[in-house]
Amino acid sequence: ILVLMPLISIMENHLLKW
């Protein structure tokens, strides 16, 4: 579960960049 935290953060960053 903790591993998903950073993954979501990266995904959010990518979405924000878009």
C-alpha positions as CSV (number, residue, x, y, z in Angstrom):
1,I,0.0,0.0,0.0
2,L,2.8,2.4,0.9
3,V,4.4,1.7,-2.5
4,L,1.2,3.0,-4.2
5,M,1.5,6.4,-2.5
6,P,4.6,7.5,-4.6
7,L,3.0,5.9,-7.7
8,I,-0.1,8.0,-7.3
9,S,2.0,11.1,-6.7
10,I,3.9,10.5,-10.0
11,M,0.6,9.9,-11.8
12,E,-0.8,13.1,-10.4
13,N,2.3,15.0,-11.4
14,H,1.9,13.6,-15.0
15,L,-1.7,14.6,-15.1
16,L,-0.9,18.1,-13.9
17,K,1.8,18.4,-16.6
18,W,-0.7,17.4,-19.2
